[in-house]
């Protein structure tokens, strides 16, 4: 089974933490510290697997985010890479060209998606469409906005993109602003 | 009270903070606002507040005051509230918290909710972090949901059941009926989670395993459909249909096929098919191949299939992708024990991986290389490994050095090669060598008698170059102390002898004493070496001076030694030559590992070669006294200081000393293996004899020659009791004439059961260097039918072969 999944930025700031076994807060903090140190110290072209205590650590970098998954020793590491990739694809489909800011501002959605994909350290659903459908249906059930985040993040997202692009165009007319559009795109590594 | 700010705003505000202090201030302000909002029992904004709290929790700030609010959210009717509430529960309310159990009722209600997504939330929370009490309470509900036709709920219920079984294994039986038709589902989500559930059950209970073996044909069919079916957009990953499910099925097949011929037979075809047909251009395909290889190696597959599997791993080794190479090395390490020859074929590729830049790959390649070393390839492999030792990172050096020593000991083609290899390791990675290898090396050097001159010369030259590596310096100074005379006389045959004078040698040793690079242990070695040279060199005065200087050294250990050596010069000069004589060959005797010495002259280096663990407290002293009383004390020596210890516990103590260094363990395993060789007897034609037979107690002796020293006879006594009552507190003691040496190991027990139902065995080792006729006196004490019995006997009827 999987033991935990961590997402953190290049500076080591935590963006998501999912624990599949009961651990004390102190232990969690220690593990987070260890993981960020270990993973961030790795050379760029090295292999994506580490041995840490009695667990295998599989990590992958997507743009500015590190996805770090810890599994037990009998698990298949290559498949774990696929699990991470599947989660990224799910996020990408939901947010539309997801980037780190999406996960920061909509962290609860990232958790909801994760909870439809994995459960208790195992994969719950192997079909991308099924997961997406469940999330959309759940979102529909949500009543009037209460958390201050929109139930339709795509709408919100595109709206904000359009606004910010208009702003940029006005401010930086004549400078190669089209390059800016690339900034919002999510690049896979 | 104004409406609490939205989550988005809070996040934006906090991100504008430029310093940690600023951030902390903002968070504290917001926490205070949230706390007062909670106090007001505000239902409308509770959801928003808890979401903000969860964000702050992720940044690392305490959020425990939100735990009860999460519970209130879960109990709310609104879906949004429930969603955030359950999320908060999963983040803040693990089973260590007191309020954890309060969730049980809410979850129970939600498990029966009309909306499937609410049920889903409840199942998810229970399945991620439910405690054992909660699992016990709610297992019935989960089992009910496992039988529902709603596939969304069924898959969640299956994983929830897995969690319940992990927490409360006794409840496994409860889920058995529901598993009946799980595999006939079409929905992949349910199929996948069902396979996980079945795997969990089979791993935990052999009965379940036997029960589920009948599912093998069905699993094979499902796997076949997955492979043969055309493109399915819903489950496709780079051209492969549902790889997650495929891997899971392969894993279950592995568990079901292990150790069972019929099941393995049924899977052979499909495994061959997967192994040959899977597309390997992407990571997905390789993941499936990897799992297939693991399965093939674990079940009772036919040899053709096994060869196919190893070849796949060989191909992986040549792959450009680092991950795949790493995975190949890991699997080969697992299979090297069983399929050694097949893995040997890939040896050159594995050795090449030692030069890889990636740290993880290097480590695996190193472990695998050591596993592949054997008598045939030792020279070539050692060259590569020594080159690796030179160039690798410090984190590898200790393990590599230990591995080299171990391999060299096992497979050294010649003594000279062995010594050269050790020298090479000491000079290149000397400071990383483990401390316990110093005594082992010293023992090795002592035993290769013909190489003494060569060894000491090479060590001397190494010392001249570099005195910073402590293990090297320690071994070198010990050798110079022992064999300094050979060094001076230039007797080396193996290589060009160097011209060294006594003063030069003493200069080097004195240099070690004063150098800042030397550790206290090293200083001790060099002082003792100087002292030993007083009997081998002629410049005794210089040595006397050095020794007396250190009589007032600040280091207590050094001071003590110097004072004692001084005393040797002054008062006991007549004993000095005998005390400082050449060390005898040290035997690797059974009980205490290599440092146990059967000594015939005095000890000059107790600090170097004393056993690493304190001598076990036993009754040997009293035994000795008894025998002295018994035999008049004239022609019998006191049983020497070799205390009887159980071989296993000696190994255990040594194991404790080395902690959990895996290579250290294998070193000890090697010594224990040596031990078992000597303890396991193969009779070499010496007939057993009855030594004593009286009052129902019969003692037989069986003989063996100990490897490697033919002067040592190993006798096992077998004590049996033909009376109707047990003999308890049975103690066997033996004494031999002065020209022999005796060692008594621990008995198997001290109760001799009645009516020949069992025997007590004990091992005696007799060193018979002068090859005289063996005679022994034995003393037996035991309690029989309530009264203590004591008896003496003399054993003279040893067969001639036992002492010739």
Interface residues (C-beta under 8 A of the other chain):
Chain A: X14 X15 X16 X17 X19 X20 X22 X23 X24 X29 X43 X45 X46 X47 X48 X49 X50 X51 X76 X77 X78 X79 X81 X82 X83 X86 X104 X105 X107 X108 X111 X112 X115 X119 X120 X122 X123 X124 X125 X126 X127 X128 X129 X130 X134 X137 X138 X141 X142 X143 X146 X147 X148 X149
Chain B: X5 X6 X7 X8 X9 X11 X15 X44 X45 X47 X48 X51 X54 X55 X58 X59 X60 X78 X79 X80 X81 X83 X84 X87 X90 X94 X95 X96 X115 X117 X120 X124 X127 X128 X129 X131 X152 X155 X156 X159 X160 X162 X163 X188 X189 X192 X193 X196 X234 X235 X237 X242 X243 X244 X245 X247 X251 X283 X284 X286 X287 X290 X291 X294 X322 X323 X324 X325 X326 X327 X357 X358 X359 X360 X361
